[in-house]
Amino acid sequence: MARSFILWLHGLGDSGPANEHIKMVFKSPELSNTRWLFPSAPPNPVTCNNGWVMPSWFDVPELPFRAGSPFDEGSVLEAVKNVHAIIDQEIAEGTSPENVFICGLSQGGALTLASVLLYPKTLGGGSASGWVPFSSSVISQFPEEAKKTPILWSHGTDDKLVLFEAGQAALPFLQQAGVTCEFKAYPGLGHSICNKELLYIESWIKRRLKKSPSSTCLHLSCLKTIFHSVD
């Protein structure tokens, strides 16, 4: 079974360990050879928190986040470099880029989107709920290979912290960028993630996993044996 990797990025003020329970929902045997990583954001002063220091991947000027809310593009791009370093290391250790998945919620979802769209290779996918953390002027920086990475974009209709309209604003942005996106709305869901959403993410990842060459060769070998026995 091919090795796969899921990087889960938490939201503002949260931590990696506080989200590790998520992997317990993913029980499919296809994911038994998956390595999970739940990193924690470094402590940073956050503008929407009156400059107080809290775990944050990048600065957030205001909350609730609406369509058209300001963002700190520079700090987002710096955070992307850190995510790319993690992905580079995982690929260097033998995981195929096509079996690398980045997932995130809220600020972590925004960073997921940015990290996927700026990575120089096609990844397995990016699953996120959040907002677009930069302007359309950045689209010209998206590598062509990155545009081939599929995106699962989800949002709760009752989210009061990152408004549903902010999530929807990602759709025309991604269309403009030429990126394939599946959008899932969850009626009644607030600023959180539910088991229904997690189970769908699991099935979405499973459909995109690539088999290892050795598994494919073994399968072909078995077929060859069958056909010879028929002769």
Accessible surface in RSA format (square Angstrom, percent):
REM  Atomic radii and reference values for relative SASA: ProtOr
REM  Chains: A
REM  Algorithm: Lee & Richards
REM  Probe-radius: 1.40
REM  Slices: 20
REM RES _ NUM      All-atoms   Total-Side   Main-Chain    Non-polar    All polar
REM                ABS   REL    ABS   REL    ABS   REL    ABS   REL    ABS   REL
RES MET A   1   130.50  67.6  72.71  48.1  57.79 137.6  79.40  67.5  51.10  67.7
RES ALA A   2    21.09  19.4  10.38  16.0  10.70  24.3  13.69  19.3   7.40  19.6
RES ARG A   3    82.09  34.5  74.63  38.0   7.46  17.8  33.20  45.4  48.89  29.6
RES SER A   4     1.85   1.6   1.85   2.5   0.00   0.0   0.65   1.4   1.20   1.7
RES PHE A   5     0.00   0.0   0.00   0.0   0.00   0.0   0.00   0.0   0.00   0.0
RES ILE A   6     0.62   0.4   0.62   0.5   0.00   0.0   0.62   0.4   0.00   0.0
RES LEU A   7     0.00   0.0   0.00   0.0   0.00   0.0   0.00   0.0   0.00   0.0
RES TRP A   8     5.00   2.0   3.69   1.8   1.31   3.1   2.67   1.4   2.33   3.8
RES LEU A   9     0.43   0.2   0.43   0.3   0.00   0.0   0.43   0.3   0.00   0.0
RES HIS A  10     2.10   1.1   0.75   0.5   1.34   3.4   2.05   2.1   0.05   0.1
RES GLY A  11     9.75  12.0   0.00   N/A   9.75  12.0   7.42  20.4   2.33   5.2
RES LEU A  12    41.07  22.9  16.92  12.1  24.15  60.7  16.92  11.9  24.15  65.0
RES GLY A  13    36.01  44.4   0.00   N/A  36.01  44.4   7.68  21.1  28.33  63.4
RES ASP A  14    53.26  37.3  46.48  46.3   6.78  16.0  16.40  38.6  36.86  36.8
RES SER A  15    37.74  31.9  37.10  49.5   0.64   1.5  26.75  57.0  11.00  15.4
RES GLY A  16     0.63   0.8   0.00   N/A   0.63   0.8   0.63   1.7   0.00   0.0
RES PRO A  17    88.20  64.3  74.22  67.7  13.98  50.8  74.22  61.3  13.98  86.9
RES ALA A  18    58.38  53.7  31.65  48.8  26.73  60.8  44.72  63.0  13.65  36.2
RES ASN A  19    16.30  11.2  16.30  15.8   0.00   0.0   0.57   1.4  15.74  15.2
RES GLU A  20    71.91  41.3  70.38  53.2   1.53   3.6  10.71  20.7  61.20  50.0
RES HIS A  21   119.04  65.1 108.25  75.2  10.79  27.6  84.62  87.2  34.42  40.1
RES ILE A  22     2.99   1.7   2.99   2.2   0.00   0.0   2.99   2.2   0.00   0.0
RES LYS A  23    81.79  39.9  74.93  46.0   6.86  16.3  31.09  28.0  50.70  54.0
RES MET A  24   128.62  66.6 123.76  81.9   4.86  11.6 105.93  90.1  22.69  30.1
RES VAL A  25    29.38  19.3  22.22  20.1   7.16  17.2  25.89  22.5   3.49   9.5
RES PHE A  26    17.10   8.6   0.77   0.5  16.32  42.5   0.77   0.5  16.32  46.7
RES LYS A  27   170.55  83.2 141.78  87.0  28.77  68.5  92.15  82.9  78.39  83.5
RES SER A  28    18.90  16.0   9.18  12.3   9.73  22.4   4.97  10.6  13.94  19.5
RES PRO A  29    98.34  71.7  92.26  84.1   6.08  22.1  98.30  81.2   0.04   0.3
RES GLU A  30    76.17  43.7  72.26  54.7   3.91   9.3  36.78  71.1  39.40  32.2
RES LEU A  31    10.60   5.9   2.06   1.5   8.54  21.5   2.49   1.7   8.12  21.8
RES SER A  32    87.76  74.2  46.63  62.2  41.14  94.8  45.40  96.7  42.37  59.4
RES ASN A  33    66.39  45.8  59.70  57.7   6.69  16.1  13.82  33.3  52.57  50.8
RES THR A  34    20.50  14.6   0.05   0.1  20.45  48.7   0.85   1.1  19.64  29.7
RES ARG A  35    97.49  40.9  91.66  46.7   5.84  13.9  53.27  72.8  44.22  26.8
RES TRP A  36    40.34  16.2  20.14   9.7  20.20  47.4  10.24   5.5  30.09  48.8
RES LEU A  37    54.53  30.4  53.23  38.1   1.30   3.3  54.53  38.3   0.00   0.0
RES PHE A  38    18.06   9.0   4.43   2.7  13.63  35.5   4.43   2.7  13.63  39.0
RES PRO A  39    25.80  18.8  16.72  15.2   9.07  33.0  25.75  21.3   0.05   0.3
RES SER A  40    59.23  50.0  35.16  46.9  24.06  55.4  28.72  61.1  30.51  42.7
RES ALA A  41     7.19   6.6   0.00   0.0   7.19  16.3   0.00   0.0   7.19  19.0
RES PRO A  42    64.24  46.8  58.41  53.2   5.82  21.2  64.24  53.0   0.00   0.0
RES PRO A  43    97.60  71.1  82.99  75.7  14.60  53.1  83.00  68.5  14.59  90.7
RES ASN A  44    49.64  34.2  49.60  47.9   0.04   0.1   9.11  21.9  40.53  39.2
RES PRO A  45    82.38  60.0  74.61  68.0   7.77  28.2  74.98  61.9   7.40  46.0
RES VAL A  46     0.07   0.0   0.07   0.1   0.00   0.0   0.07   0.1   0.00   0.0
RES THR A  47    78.11  55.6  64.01  64.9  14.10  33.6  49.30  66.2  28.81  43.6
RES CYS A  48    40.74  30.8   5.39   6.0  35.34  83.1   8.37  21.2  32.37  34.9
RES ASN A  49    52.34  36.1  50.14  48.5   2.20   5.3   5.80  14.0  46.54  45.0
RES ASN A  50   135.84  93.7 103.20  99.7  32.65  78.6  26.02  62.6 109.83 106.2
RES GLY A  51    38.76  47.8   0.00   N/A  38.76  47.8  24.34  66.8  14.42  32.3
RES TRP A  52   179.71  72.1 175.58  85.0   4.14   9.7 157.63  84.0  22.08  35.8
RES VAL A  53    94.10  61.9  69.07  62.5  25.04  60.3  69.07  60.0  25.04  67.9
RES MET A  54    44.71  23.2  40.65  26.9   4.06   9.7  44.25  37.6   0.46   0.6
RES PRO A  55    46.67  34.0  46.67  42.5   0.00   0.0  46.67  38.5   0.00   0.0
RES SER A  56     0.10   0.1   0.10   0.1   0.00   0.0   0.02   0.0   0.08   0.1
RES TRP A  57    30.93  12.4  20.34   9.8  10.59  24.9  20.59  11.0  10.34  16.8
RES PHE A  58     6.12   3.1   1.93   1.2   4.19  10.9   6.12   3.7   0.00   0.0
RES ASP A  59    31.87  22.3  27.17  27.0   4.70  11.1  13.19  31.0  18.68  18.6
RES VAL A  60     1.76   1.2   1.28   1.2   0.48   1.1   1.76   1.5   0.00   0.0
RES PRO A  61    36.95  26.9  25.61  23.3  11.34  41.2  25.61  21.1  11.34  70.5
RES GLU A  62    64.81  37.2  62.89  47.6   1.92   4.6  22.27  43.1  42.54  34.7
RES LEU A  63    54.74  30.5  24.50  17.5  30.23  76.0  25.16  17.7  29.58  79.6
RES PRO A  64    47.60  34.7  47.21  43.0   0.38   1.4  47.21  39.0   0.38   2.4
RES PHE A  65     8.28   4.1   8.28   5.1   0.00   0.0   8.28   5.0   0.00   0.0
RES ARG A  66   109.64  46.0 109.64  55.9   0.00   0.0  33.43  45.7  76.21  46.2
RES ALA A  67    49.46  45.5  26.65  41.1  22.81  51.9  29.63  41.7  19.84  52.5
RES GLY A  68    82.29 101.5   0.00   N/A  82.29 101.5  41.67 114.4  40.61  91.0
RES SER A  69     7.71   6.5   0.60   0.8   7.11  16.4   3.19   6.8   4.53   6.3
RES PRO A  70    69.01  50.3  59.45  54.2   9.57  34.8  68.95  56.9   0.06   0.4
RES PHE A  71    67.54  33.8  44.87  27.8  22.67  59.0  44.87  27.2  22.67  64.9
RES ASP A  72    51.94  36.4  46.03  45.8   5.91  14.0  12.74  30.0  39.21  39.1
RES GLU A  73    49.62  28.5  46.32  35.0   3.30   7.9  17.33  33.5  32.29  26.4
RES GLY A  74    44.49  54.9   0.00   N/A  44.49  54.9  36.67 100.6   7.81  17.5
RES SER A  75    30.94  26.1  23.21  31.0   7.73  17.8  27.16  57.8   3.78   5.3
RES VAL A  76     0.02   0.0   0.02   0.0   0.00   0.0   0.02   0.0   0.00   0.0
RES LEU A  77    50.04  27.9  48.09  34.4   1.95   4.9  48.09  33.8   1.95   5.2
RES GLU A  78    98.31  56.4  96.63  73.1   1.68   4.0  45.09  87.2  53.22  43.5
RES ALA A  79     5.03   4.6   2.02   3.1   3.01   6.8   4.40   6.2   0.63   1.7
RES VAL A  80     5.57   3.7   5.57   5.0   0.00   0.0   5.57   4.8   0.00   0.0
RES LYS A  81   127.21  62.1 118.59  72.8   8.62  20.5  80.65  72.6  46.56  49.6
RES ASN A  82    96.34  66.4  92.01  88.9   4.32  10.4  25.01  60.2  71.33  68.9
RES VAL A  83     2.94   1.9   2.94   2.7   0.00   0.0   2.94   2.6   0.00   0.0
RES HIS A  84    27.89  15.2  27.89  19.4   0.00   0.0  12.83  13.2  15.06  17.5
RES ALA A  85    60.17  55.3  48.74  75.2  11.43  26.0  53.66  75.6   6.52  17.3
RES ILE A  86    45.81  26.1  40.69  30.3   5.13  12.4  44.81  32.3   1.00   2.7
RES ILE A  87     0.10   0.1   0.10   0.1   0.00   0.0   0.10   0.1   0.00   0.0
RES ASP A  88    74.00  51.8  66.94  66.6   7.06  16.7  28.00  65.9  45.99  45.9
RES GLN A  89   100.05  55.9  97.34  71.1   2.71   6.5  37.30  79.4  62.75  47.6
RES GLU A  90     0.46   0.3   0.00   0.0   0.46   1.1   0.05   0.1   0.41   0.3
RES ILE A  91    30.04  17.1  21.14  15.7   8.90  21.5  21.14  15.2   8.90  24.2
RES ALA A  92    84.47  77.7  41.92  64.7  42.55  96.8  53.58  75.4  30.89  81.8
RES GLU A  93    90.16  51.8  61.13  46.3  29.02  69.1  33.64  65.1  56.51  46.1
RES GLY A  94    60.06  74.1   0.00   N/A  60.06  74.1  32.32  88.7  27.74  62.1
RES THR A  95     2.29   1.6   0.00   0.0   2.29   5.5   0.69   0.9   1.61   2.4
RES SER A  96    45.91  38.8  37.47  50.0   8.44  19.4  33.77  71.9  12.15  17.0
RES PRO A  97    33.48  24.4  33.48  30.5   0.00   0.0  33.48  27.6   0.00   0.0
RES GLU A  98    77.36  44.4  77.22  58.4   0.13   0.3  15.95  30.9  61.41  50.1
RES ASN A  99     2.81   1.9   2.81   2.7   0.00   0.0   0.00   0.0   2.81   2.7
RES VAL A 100     0.00   0.0   0.00   0.0   0.00   0.0   0.00   0.0   0.00   0.0
RES PHE A 101     0.93   0.5   0.93   0.6   0.00   0.0   0.93   0.6   0.00   0.0
RES ILE A 102     0.55   0.3   0.50   0.4   0.06   0.1   0.50   0.4   0.06   0.2
RES CYS A 103     0.95   0.7   0.95   1.1   0.00   0.0   0.43   1.1   0.52   0.6
RES GLY A 104     5.86   7.2   0.00   N/A   5.86   7.2   0.04   0.1   5.82  13.0
RES LEU A 105    34.52  19.2  34.52  24.7   0.00   0.0  34.52  24.2   0.00   0.0
RES SER A 106     9.16   7.7   7.94  10.6   1.22   2.8   3.06   6.5   6.10   8.5
RES GLN A 107     0.14   0.1   0.14   0.1   0.00   0.0   0.14   0.3   0.00   0.0
RES GLY A 108     0.00   0.0   0.00   N/A   0.00   0.0   0.00   0.0   0.00   0.0
RES GLY A 109     0.00   0.0   0.00   N/A   0.00   0.0   0.00   0.0   0.00   0.0
RES ALA A 110     0.00   0.0   0.00   0.0   0.00   0.0   0.00   0.0   0.00   0.0
RES LEU A 111     0.01   0.0   0.01   0.0   0.00   0.0   0.01   0.0   0.00   0.0
RES THR A 112     0.89   0.6   0.89   0.9   0.00   0.0   0.89   1.2   0.00   0.0
RES LEU A 113     0.68   0.4   0.26   0.2   0.42   1.0   0.68   0.5   0.00   0.0
RES ALA A 114     0.00   0.0   0.00   0.0   0.00   0.0   0.00   0.0   0.00   0.0
RES SER A 115     0.03   0.0   0.00   0.0   0.03   0.1   0.00   0.0   0.03   0.0
RES VAL A 116     0.10   0.1   0.00   0.0   0.10   0.2   0.00   0.0   0.10   0.3
RES LEU A 117     0.00   0.0   0.00   0.0   0.00   0.0   0.00   0.0   0.00   0.0
RES LEU A 118    27.69  15.4  16.77  12.0  10.92  27.4  16.77  11.8  10.92  29.4
RES TYR A 119     4.05   1.9   4.05   2.3   0.00   0.0   1.60   1.2   2.45   3.0
RES PRO A 120    78.43  57.2  68.00  62.0  10.43  37.9  68.00  56.1  10.43  64.8
RES LYS A 121    92.36  45.1  91.57  56.2   0.79   1.9  56.54  50.9  35.83  38.2
RES THR A 122    29.38  20.9  25.03  25.4   4.34  10.3  24.81  33.3   4.56   6.9
RES LEU A 123     2.51   1.4   0.15   0.1   2.36   5.9   0.15   0.1   2.36   6.4
RES GLY A 124     5.90   7.3   0.00   N/A   5.90   7.3   4.06  11.1   1.84   4.1
RES GLY A 125     0.05   0.1   0.00   N/A   0.05   0.1   0.00   0.0   0.05   0.1
RES GLY A 126     0.37   0.5   0.00   N/A   0.37   0.5   0.36   1.0   0.01   0.0
RES SER A 127     3.39   2.9   1.87   2.5   1.52   3.5   0.30   0.6   3.09   4.3
RES ALA A 128     4.72   4.3   0.87   1.3   3.85   8.8   4.23   6.0   0.49   1.3
RES SER A 129    10.03   8.5   9.50  12.7   0.53   1.2   2.77   5.9   7.26  10.2
RES GLY A 130     0.53   0.7   0.00   N/A   0.53   0.7   0.53   1.5   0.00   0.0
RES TRP A 131     4.77   1.9   4.77   2.3   0.00   0.0   4.00   2.1   0.76   1.2
RES VAL A 132    19.63  12.9  13.15  11.9   6.48  15.6  13.15  11.4   6.48  17.6
RES PRO A 133     0.00   0.0   0.00   0.0   0.00   0.0   0.00   0.0   0.00   0.0
RES PHE A 134     4.05   2.0   0.00   0.0   4.05  10.5   0.00   0.0   4.05  11.6
RES SER A 135    44.82  37.9  38.32  51.1   6.51  15.0  39.01  83.1   5.81   8.1
RES SER A 136    56.41  47.7  45.17  60.3  11.25  25.9  10.25  21.8  46.17  64.7
RES SER A 137    82.37  69.6  58.05  77.5  24.31  56.0  58.98 125.6  23.39  32.8
RES VAL A 138     1.91   1.3   1.80   1.6   0.11   0.3   1.91   1.7   0.00   0.0
RES ILE A 139    21.40  12.2  20.84  15.5   0.57   1.4  20.84  15.0   0.57   1.5
RES SER A 140   104.52  88.3  62.54  83.5  41.98  96.7  57.42 122.3  47.10  66.0
RES GLN A 141   105.45  59.0  83.96  61.4  21.49  51.2  35.85  76.3  69.60  52.8
RES PHE A 142     8.49   4.2   0.00   0.0   8.49  22.1   0.03   0.0   8.46  24.2
RES PRO A 143    40.60  29.6  28.74  26.2  11.86  43.1  40.60  33.5   0.00   0.0
RES GLU A 144   117.98  67.7 111.28  84.2   6.71  16.0  60.40 116.8  57.59  47.0
RES GLU A 145    74.65  42.9  74.14  56.1   0.51   1.2  33.08  64.0  41.56  33.9
RES ALA A 146     0.11   0.1   0.11   0.2   0.00   0.0   0.11   0.2   0.00   0.0
RES LYS A 147    46.23  22.6  41.91  25.7   4.33  10.3  11.77  10.6  34.46  36.7
RES LYS A 148   129.40  63.1 105.78  64.9  23.62  56.2  76.09  68.5  53.31  56.8
RES THR A 149     0.24   0.2   0.04   0.0   0.20   0.5   0.20   0.3   0.04   0.1
RES PRO A 150    26.33  19.2  26.33  24.0   0.00   0.0  26.33  21.7   0.00   0.0
RES ILE A 151     3.12   1.8   1.20   0.9   1.92   4.6   1.20   0.9   1.92   5.2
RES LEU A 152     0.34   0.2   0.34   0.2   0.00   0.0   0.34   0.2   0.00   0.0
RES TRP A 153     0.00   0.0   0.00   0.0   0.00   0.0   0.00   0.0   0.00   0.0
RES SER A 154     1.85   1.6   1.85   2.5   0.00   0.0   0.72   1.5   1.13   1.6
RES HIS A 155     2.38   1.3   0.61   0.4   1.77   4.5   2.38   2.5   0.00   0.0
RES GLY A 156     3.51   4.3   0.00   N/A   3.51   4.3   0.00   0.0   3.51   7.9
RES THR A 157    50.99  36.3  32.91  33.4  18.08  43.1  29.20  39.2  21.79  32.9
RES ASP A 158    66.23  46.4  62.38  62.1   3.84   9.1  10.94  25.7  55.29  55.1
RES ASP A 159     9.34   6.5   5.50   5.5   3.84   9.1   0.00   0.0   9.34   9.3
RES LYS A 160   153.43  74.9 146.24  89.7   7.20  17.1  97.35  87.6  56.08  59.7
RES LEU A 161    71.73  39.9  71.14  50.9   0.58   1.5  71.35  50.1   0.38   1.0
RES VAL A 162     0.91   0.6   0.91   0.8   0.00   0.0   0.91   0.8   0.00   0.0
RES LEU A 163    40.76  22.7  40.76  29.2   0.00   0.0  40.76  28.6   0.00   0.0
RES PHE A 164    43.42  21.7  41.05  25.4   2.37   6.2  41.05  24.9   2.37   6.8
RES GLU A 165    80.97  46.5  74.28  56.2   6.70  15.9  28.00  54.2  52.98  43.3
RES ALA A 166     2.67   2.5   0.52   0.8   2.15   4.9   1.06   1.5   1.61   4.3
RES GLY A 167     0.00   0.0   0.00   N/A   0.00   0.0   0.00   0.0   0.00   0.0
RES GLN A 168    80.02  44.7  77.03  56.3   3.00   7.1  14.12  30.0  65.91  50.0
RES ALA A 169    42.07  38.7  28.97  44.7  13.09  29.8  36.32  51.2   5.74  15.2
RES ALA A 170     0.00   0.0   0.00   0.0   0.00   0.0   0.00   0.0   0.00   0.0
RES LEU A 171    58.13  32.4  52.37  37.5   5.77  14.5  53.68  37.7   4.45  12.0
RES PRO A 172    83.28  60.7  76.28  69.5   6.99  25.4  79.07  65.3   4.21  26.2
RES PHE A 173    19.78   9.9  15.45   9.6   4.33  11.3  19.00  11.5   0.78   2.2
RES LEU A 174     0.89   0.5   0.89   0.6   0.00   0.0   0.89   0.6   0.00   0.0
RES GLN A 175   147.23  82.3 128.24  93.7  18.99  45.2  44.34  94.4 102.89  78.0
RES GLN A 176   122.09  68.3  88.68  64.8  33.40  79.5  40.63  86.5  81.46  61.8
RES ALA A 177     3.29   3.0   0.00   0.0   3.29   7.5   1.42   2.0   1.87   4.9
RES GLY A 178    55.08  67.9   0.00   N/A  55.08  67.9  35.30  96.9  19.77  44.3
RES VAL A 179    10.84   7.1   0.00   0.0  10.84  26.1   1.14   1.0   9.70  26.3
RES THR A 180   101.14  71.9  92.92  94.2   8.22  19.6  64.05  86.0  37.09  56.1
RES CYS A 181    39.76  30.1   7.46   8.3  32.29  75.9   7.59  19.2  32.17  34.7
RES GLU A 182    55.14  31.7  50.18  38.0   4.96  11.8  37.07  71.7  18.07  14.7
RES PHE A 183    57.37  28.7  31.76  19.7  25.61  66.6  31.76  19.3  25.61  73.3
RES LYS A 184    62.70  30.6  60.82  37.3   1.88   4.5  18.37  16.5  44.33  47.2
RES ALA A 185    46.24  42.5  24.82  38.3  21.41  48.7  24.82  35.0  21.41  56.7
RES TYR A 186    11.73   5.5  11.56   6.6   0.17   0.4  10.51   7.9   1.22   1.5
RES PRO A 187   115.37  84.1  91.60  83.5  23.76  86.4  92.03  76.0  23.34 145.1
RES GLY A 188    53.92  66.5   0.00   N/A  53.92  66.5  25.89  71.0  28.03  62.8
RES LEU A 189    27.13  15.1  22.92  16.4   4.21  10.6  26.84  18.8   0.29   0.8
RES GLY A 190    24.65  30.4   0.00   N/A  24.65  30.4  16.91  46.4   7.74  17.3
RES HIS A 191    61.25  33.5  35.58  24.7  25.67  65.7  30.48  31.4  30.78  35.8
RES SER A 192    54.11  45.7  46.42  61.9   7.69  17.7  36.54  77.8  17.57  24.6
RES ILE A 193    42.55  24.2  22.06  16.4  20.48  49.4  22.06  15.9  20.48  55.6
RES CYS A 194    38.78  29.3  32.73  36.5   6.05  14.2  30.56  77.4   8.22   8.9
RES ASN A 195    96.04  66.2  90.80  87.8   5.23  12.6  23.22  55.9  72.82  70.4
RES LYS A 196   149.11  72.7 140.03  85.9   9.08  21.6  90.95  81.9  58.16  61.9
RES GLU A 197     6.53   3.8   6.53   4.9   0.00   0.0   0.67   1.3   5.86   4.8
RES LEU A 198     6.50   3.6   6.50   4.7   0.00   0.0   6.50   4.6   0.00   0.0
RES LEU A 199    91.64  51.0  86.78  62.1   4.86  12.2  86.99  61.1   4.65  12.5
RES TYR A 200    54.83  25.6  50.74  28.9   4.08  10.6  42.69  32.1  12.13  15.0
RES ILE A 201     5.23   3.0   5.23   3.9   0.00   0.0   5.23   3.8   0.00   0.0
RES GLU A 202    13.39   7.7  13.39  10.1   0.00   0.0   0.47   0.9  12.91  10.5
RES SER A 203    35.91  30.3  34.93  46.6   0.98   2.3  32.40  69.0   3.51   4.9
RES TRP A 204     1.82   0.7   1.82   0.9   0.00   0.0   0.88   0.5   0.94   1.5
RES ILE A 205     0.69   0.4   0.69   0.5   0.00   0.0   0.69   0.5   0.00   0.0
RES LYS A 206    70.50  34.4  56.72  34.8  13.78  32.8  16.86  15.2  53.64  57.1
RES ARG A 207   137.28  57.6  99.19  50.6  38.10  90.7  72.36  98.9  64.93  39.4
RES ARG A 208    62.49  26.2  60.09  30.6   2.40   5.7  20.28  27.7  42.21  25.6
RES LEU A 209    39.29  21.9  20.67  14.8  18.63  46.8  20.67  14.5  18.63  50.1
RES LYS A 210   101.85  49.7  98.03  60.2   3.81   9.1  45.41  40.9  56.44  60.1
RES LYS A 211   168.72  82.3 143.55  88.1  25.17  59.9  90.41  81.4  78.31  83.4
RES SER A 212    20.72  17.5  17.86  23.8   2.86   6.6  19.65  41.8   1.07   1.5
RES PRO A 213   108.61  79.2 101.84  92.8   6.77  24.6 108.61  89.7   0.00   0.0
RES SER A 214    80.64  68.1  67.93  90.7  12.71  29.3  54.91 116.9  25.73  36.0
RES SER A 215    35.84  30.3  26.17  34.9   9.67  22.3  21.01  44.7  14.83  20.8
RES THR A 216    62.64  44.6  60.16  61.0   2.49   5.9  50.78  68.2  11.87  17.9
RES CYS A 217    80.73  61.1  74.69  83.3   6.04  14.2  27.23  69.0  53.50  57.7
RES LEU A 218   119.60  66.6 115.37  82.5   4.24  10.7 119.11  83.7   0.49   1.3
RES HIS A 219   109.27  59.7 105.39  73.3   3.88   9.9  70.78  72.9  38.49  44.8
RES LEU A 220   103.93  57.9  99.33  71.1   4.60  11.6  99.65  70.0   4.28  11.5
RES SER A 221    59.76  50.5  53.87  71.9   5.88  13.6  23.52  50.1  36.23  50.8
RES CYS A 222    63.37  47.9  58.82  65.6   4.55  10.7  20.90  52.9  42.47  45.8
RES LEU A 223    65.92  36.7  65.92  47.2   0.00   0.0  65.92  46.3   0.00   0.0
RES LYS A 224   134.34  65.5 129.40  79.4   4.94  11.8  76.26  68.6  58.09  61.9
RES THR A 225    89.23  63.5  85.04  86.2   4.19  10.0  66.48  89.3  22.75  34.4
RES ILE A 226    96.13  54.7  94.51  70.4   1.63   3.9  96.13  69.2   0.00   0.0
RES PHE A 227   132.31  66.2 131.51  81.5   0.80   2.1 131.59  79.8   0.72   2.1
RES HIS A 228   116.66  63.8 103.72  72.1  12.94  33.1  81.03  83.5  35.63  41.5
RES SER A 229    89.73  75.8  50.42  67.3  39.31  90.6  50.67 107.9  39.06  54.7
RES VAL A 230   116.88  76.9  86.10  77.9  30.78  74.2  93.33  81.1  23.55  63.9
RES ASP A 231   147.45 103.3  84.01  83.6  63.44 150.0  47.24 111.2 100.20  99.9
END  Absolute sums over single chains surface
CHAIN  1 A    10883.3       8742.6       2140.7       6543.0       4340.3
END  Absolute sums over all chains
TOTAL         10883.3       8742.6       2140.7       6543.0       4340.3
